[in-house]
Amino acid sequence: METFLLPMLKMIPLPALRRTMPRFPRFFSPIHWLYSALEMVRVIRFKTDCPQTEHYPRSWLILEEARRRGLVVEHLHILGKPSTEYRVYFGSRRFYFDILPTRVIHDQLDDKAFVKKKLKRAGFPVPEGRAFWSRRHGRAYARDLKFPVAVKPTNGTRSQHVTAPVENENALQEAVNRAARYGGRFMVEHYLPGELYRVTVVNQAQVFATHRLAPHVIGDGRHTVAELIKQKNQDPRRGNTDAKHHTLHRIAINDATVGALTVQRLTLDAIPPAAQWVLLYHKRSCGAGGDLIERTPELHPETREMFRHAARVFGVDLVGFDFIAEDLGRSYRQQRCGIIEANSLPFIDFHAAPSQGQPQPIAQALWDSVLVDPRAHIGNVVLRSWSHTFMNVALRLIVPPVRWLLTSVKIVDTSRQPFLIGKLCSIEMAAHMIAQLKIEGFEHIHLAWEDAGQVATLRKLLNDERQLHLRIFEDGEVRGHVEYAPESRPFDHLLERHFVPPEASLIAPLQFYLTIPVASSAVRDTIETAAAAQEAGVVKC
């Protein structure tokens, strides 16, 4: 029964809708109805106290970060067996995700042919190549490209059924047969030499890069290859090959290891000289004992911006690119490089648990991107009902033309609100600041007058009548004031002319993100100046 239920659960929503449907649906959730029904008949069960061995490392990172933020995340079990599905609570609302909590999923992102075509059309560096169903046509295309080439299935296989480089006719036929057996359709592309990197982009803004190395040991002139492997496998961070809850794995000694050593004219009993690199497996696979070196700080600014644009091409908030280049420290324009594939649910643990380098807070960045979404609320301070939803939709149609009319006749001033709280240390910190504010009770305001240059607006109810209103601008300025809440006193909120500056205690959580301290004399001077300016009587809505 389990083998029947799992595919059925993953079919909702239908694949045709998943390209555009948000992972956090706002008004209705067929997944929630289905899970509730199955939970009532005890087919499925959600648990919060599951051991780490039941989770993939990337999912475990998400759970740990959620607990740190005070979020409740439950793990779905089907007929007593763990799955990859989770449920997270935002206040009284429930949302579901598979492995990672991405807001939007693109079901074609794992199709190598689709990704190559899309990126090439947009002008990004990709190796020349095409997808084929016909083995004969694929081999003919490889000959036209000239050797060496790379042959792989169009869908991800974790480096399995991938052959690169292919340098002669006999190897080509074998590589095509191996790739075609996996799924029928396969890719033939020009082989691109260089180092392999995994570059993960979160929220189309934050970029993380890890250098992926094939399983290897480095000689010291005293120990044999077998002894060096044993020493490396003693690292407590490495688990057995079949241990799914580990990012790094031990190096297994098998026929592939012996074959790789034979090519280098070595054996397991050989003593390699000091500093000699001994390759133990021909593929850069973590499951076979490969290494991960964190390189995010070394990523060239132009290359970083290129990956941000690549993520925007697909319109997703989480994507992992496999990138081949000579040196991440140089611009992609100054070297031979290319994006060879993309991953919709990338291994974010590559960046958080590398074998070398500084771990990166990628789980924190991913939760930030989810919490910034206006559809994800922490604590529903306002009751949501069908009448409230109807009014929201109606007001969204009415407010824009009314605002245009009032600003055209200069009844409403669209200049910025007067009370400057500070300026963001960097514009990249805006997402993290918004996420933190939402945990502390703030929520997005869907209907509000917009000041010039405004990019986000949030509010927090202080009591039955008053709210703290914050505005974030494109140049990094953060401004705020205390005003009447529209739910309790709508007319006073609309006609209010004299706003109150926020107390330092209310905006103290912002100090970490701002270059101007909340209690500084500059802020006090700004508040006093703005209060005097308001006496001019200009209506601010």
Secondary structure by P-SEA (a helix, b strand, c coil): caaaaaaaaaaccccccccccccccccccaaaaaaaaaaaaccbbbbcccccccccaaaaaaaaaaaaabbbbbbbbcccccccccccccccbbbbbccccccccccccccaaaaaaaaaaaccccccccccccaaaaaaaaaaacccbbbbccccccccccccccccaaaaaaaaaaaaaaccbbbbbcccbbbbbbbbbccccbbbbbbbbcccccccccccaaaaaaaaacccccccccccccccccccccaaaaaaaaaacccccccccccbbbbcccccccccbbbbbbccccccaaaaaaaaaaaaaacccbbbbbccccccccccccccccccccccccccccccccccccccaaaaaaaaaaaacccccccccccccaaaaaaaaaaaacaaaaaaaaaaaccccccccccccbbbccccaaaaaaaaaaaacccccccccccccccbbbbbbccccbbbbbbbccccccccbbbbbccccaaaaaacccccccccccccccccccccccccaaaaaaaaaaaaaaccccccc
